[in-house]
């Protein structure tokens, strides 16, 4: 794929994760992972790790700025990406575990 195949707000996968496109450049795209967001909570000196599926809680998807760190995919990464139709996002599962 090429960077111009993407639009902000479209979903895509690299096979092991589901991403929401947050920016498009001439040779890169940026995205936030939406199928599994790693979380950490510190309460009374005790750290608790967990994860959230941002597809089930849209507050994670509001931005910019986003609550989730953006990842940049360069032109070498783009060959492994494929777009996911909006109607398939809620049922998407990884092709491989990553």
VENFEN-V290654 format. One record per residue. N is the residue number from 1. PHI is phi in degrees with one decimal (none if undefined). PSI is psi in degrees with one decimal (NA if undefined). OMEGA is omega as a letter, one per 40 degrees, with the letter a starting at -180 (* if undefined). Layout:
BEGIN
((N & PHI & PSI & OMEGA) (N & PHI & PSI & OMEGA))
END
This chain:
BEGIN
((1 & none & 162.4 & i) (2 & -114.4 & 156.9 & i) (3 & -56.7 & -35.6 & a) (4 & -74.2 & -1.5 & i) (5 & -79.6 & -12.8 & a) (6 & -103.8 & 153.9 & i) (7 & -134.3 & 149.9 & i) (8 & -58.6 & 130.9 & a) (9 & 98.0 & -7.5 & i) (10 & -86.4 & 155.3 & i) (11 & -102.3 & 148.2 & i) (12 & -150.6 & 165.9 & i) (13 & -134.9 & 153.4 & i) (14 & -109.4 & 13.2 & i) (15 & 102.9 & -39.8 & a) (16 & -109.8 & -7.1 & i) (17 & -147.7 & 157.4 & i) (18 & -109.5 & 132.5 & a) (19 & -126.8 & 152.4 & i) (20 & -110.4 & 124.8 & a) (21 & -70.5 & 125.1 & a) (22 & -113.0 & -13.2 & i) (23 & -163.7 & 148.2 & i) (24 & -130.6 & 126.5 & i) (25 & -111.3 & -172.4 & a) (26 & -72.6 & -29.6 & a) (27 & -131.5 & 3.5 & a) (28 & -137.4 & 161.8 & i) (29 & -131.9 & 155.9 & i) (30 & -119.4 & 149.7 & i) (31 & -155.1 & 162.5 & i) (32 & -114.5 & 140.9 & i) (33 & -75.3 & 132.6 & a) (34 & -115.9 & -15.2 & a) (35 & -84.8 & -22.7 & i) (36 & -156.0 & 109.9 & i) (37 & -107.5 & 119.7 & i) (38 & -75.8 & 133.2 & a) (39 & -125.0 & 158.1 & i) (40 & -143.3 & 134.4 & i) (41 & -123.1 & 133.7 & i) (42 & -113.6 & 115.6 & a) (43 & -135.8 & 122.7 & a) (44 & 53.9 & 38.5 & i) (45 & 78.4 & 3.9 & a) (46 & -110.5 & 124.2 & i) (47 & -92.5 & 131.7 & i) (48 & -120.6 & 124.2 & i) (49 & -97.3 & 148.6 & i) (50 & -160.4 & -169.3 & i) (51 & -149.1 & 157.1 & a) (52 & -131.9 & 141.7 & i) (53 & -94.5 & 105.1 & a) (54 & -64.8 & -16.6 & i) (55 & -67.2 & -26.1 & a) (56 & -90.6 & -15.2 & a) (57 & -135.1 & 90.7 & a) (58 & -62.9 & -12.0 & i) (59 & -62.2 & -25.3 & i) (60 & -70.7 & -20.1 & a) (61 & -96.5 & -0.6 & a) (62 & -80.7 & 138.4 & a) (63 & 165.5 & -174.7 & e) (64 & -78.6 & 158.9 & e) (65 & -72.3 & 152.6 & a) (66 & -96.3 & 153.2 & i) (67 & -73.2 & -16.1 & a) (68 & -107.1 & 137.1 & i) (69 & -65.0 & 136.1 & i) (70 & -81.4 & 146.7 & i) (71 & -117.1 & 139.9 & i) (72 & -99.6 & 132.2 & i) (73 & -110.7 & 120.6 & a) (74 & -92.5 & -178.2 & a) (75 & -60.6 & -27.0 & i) (76 & -72.1 & -32.1 & i) (77 & -75.9 & -28.7 & a) (78 & -60.6 & -27.8 & a) (79 & -64.7 & -23.1 & a) (80 & -93.3 & -6.0 & a) (81 & -91.6 & 151.2 & i) (82 & -142.4 & 145.3 & a) (83 & -73.4 & 149.3 & i) (84 & -119.4 & 127.6 & i) (85 & -64.6 & 144.6 & a) (86 & -54.7 & -36.1 & i) (87 & -69.8 & -13.6 & a) (88 & -101.4 & -4.8 & a) (89 & -64.6 & -45.2 & a) (90 & -67.0 & -26.6 & a) (91 & -101.4 & 2.7 & a) (92 & -62.8 & 136.6 & i) (93 & -131.5 & 150.9 & a) (94 & -66.5 & 148.2 & i) (95 & -74.0 & -36.5 & a) (96 & -139.0 & 159.2 & i) (97 & -89.4 & 129.7 & a) (98 & -130.2 & NA & *))
END
